[in-house]
Amino acid sequence: MSSNMNLTRAQFDEVMVPNYAPSAVIPVRGEGSRVWDQEGKEYIDFAGGIAVNCLGHCHPALVNALKTQGEKLWHLSNVMTNEPALELATKLVEATFADRVYFANSGAEANEAALKLVRRYAMDKFGAEKDQIIAFDKAFHGRTFFTVSVGGQAAYSDGFGPKPQSITHVPFNDIAALEAVISDKTCAIMMEPLQGEGGIIDADPEFLKAVRALCDKHNALLVFDEVQTGVGRLGELYAYMRGDVVPDVLTTAKALGGGFPIAAMLTTKEIADHLKIGTHGSTYGGNPLACAVGNAVLDVVNTPEVLNGVKQREQLLRDGLTKINDKYDVFSGIRGQGLLIGAVMNEKYQGRAKEFLVAGISEGVMSLVAGANVVRFTPSLVIPEADIAEGLARFERAVAKVVEA
């Protein structure tokens, strides 16, 4: 394995804008759920590029799709359509509630499209007064100015000047709080079926039903942000499939390309008709390379074998983390679903989740945090059981290191 050792972490600070603080480790190669850095050190990947690498690193089906399409057609723009885009849109329509698909490049862009669509739909059908968007505290919907304003974390949206208006935030899973603010002026409710960045908090089934009923009562659209929960992450192709509540608009990204940038907004024909020619667009949206990879991802993930396997792997991860906690008493609980799991710090370790992540890196396991109090695990949906066991062994050593420090 060759690596350019002249490229160092110190150079990041010399040539990059300082909005990130990356680890000292520079990975150079990945295979399955294992990654190697410049020094040749191996890591078990429980992070998955933040729930993106749903089939691990360099999955043969994805590599093949990229190579094959790379020798055919790279880019056209939306002045013309292309075969991979048509194929992927058809698969998404056949697999979900949706009739229509809009392609973008990132979760934020898919959410931006959804937010523009719900506002336009309400304006066309009911008039300009119907503009309120309701979202939830601790929600995360992306980093564009509109999406970060709808997201429920002021730290991300403050300090950039006047924010988009008519956005209301209420506590997640609080039906009474929602009832108090919704009205006929509400055009949409936007929510994650399981909050990711906000701390791995699942929506109560009764809350979901109440949200759907309130939307119906007030002629408001329900938008599910499934950027993190979609494409098999919770053991269903999309999280809404776990219950009876169906959204009007759904956004998907992250795992849809398995590591190649692609996103989509899904909706019904009636709602989609309000994004008429020229109302919205994207230079790269529906790019043939991205859609070719997306097709390969869906072909692998949307199978009983992979989706059922997510639940089996969830159990192994939960059992392993519970065992570690029985020994070291650092978590107050393990929450989440499928392979979107959060280990919540107990009172003694409040605010210290990142210490466990950092210790994990030194022990050869990659994890994430979801806020200051939750260590987050979003491994590949097809991670081998042996890699789960090895990753947990390394994470246990990391926990021991933090506890004994």
FENLIN-V758453 format. One line per field, one symbol per residue. phi: phi as a letter, one per 40 degrees, with the letter a starting at -180 (. if undefined). psi: psi as a letter, one per 30 degrees, with the letter a starting at -180 (. if undefined). A space follows every 10 residues. Layout:
phi = ???
psi = ???
//
This chain:
phi = .caccccbcc cdccbbcccb bcdccbcbab agbbbbcdcg ccbcccbggg gbccbgcfcd cccccccccc cbacabgccb cacdcccccc cccccbccbb bbcbbaddcc cdcccccccc dccccbhccc bcbbbbdgcb bhbccccccc dcbddcbcgb gdcdcgbbbb ccgbccccdc bcaccccabb accaccdchf bcccdccdcc cccccccbfb cbbccbdccc fgdbgbdbcc ccbccbccbb baafcdbfhc caaabbaccc cddcccdgca aadcdgddcc cccddcdccc ccbddccccc cccdcccccc cccccdcbfb bcibbhafbb bbccccdcbd gbdccccccc dccgbbbbbb gcbbcbbbcd cbdcdccccc cccccccccd ccccc
psi = kkkjffjlee fefffkkhfl illfkjkfkk kbgkkkaefg kkkkjgehhi geifgakhke eeeeeeeeef gdkekelgfl lleeeeeeee eeeffaflfk kkkafleeee eeeeeeeeee eeeeeflffi fkkkakkglk gagleeefee khjfffflgg aklklhkkkl kkgjeeeeef fkaffkflkk lkfjkdffgi jkkkeeeeee eeeeeeeghl kjkjjheefl hfegflekef ffafkklfkk kkbcfeggfk jklkkkalee eeffilkffl lkefkgkeee eeeeeeeeee ehkeeeeefe eeeeeeeeee eeeeeeefif kflklalbhi kkjkkaefgk ggefeeeeee effhkkalli afgkkkkilk fgkkeeeeee eeeeeeeeee eeef.
//
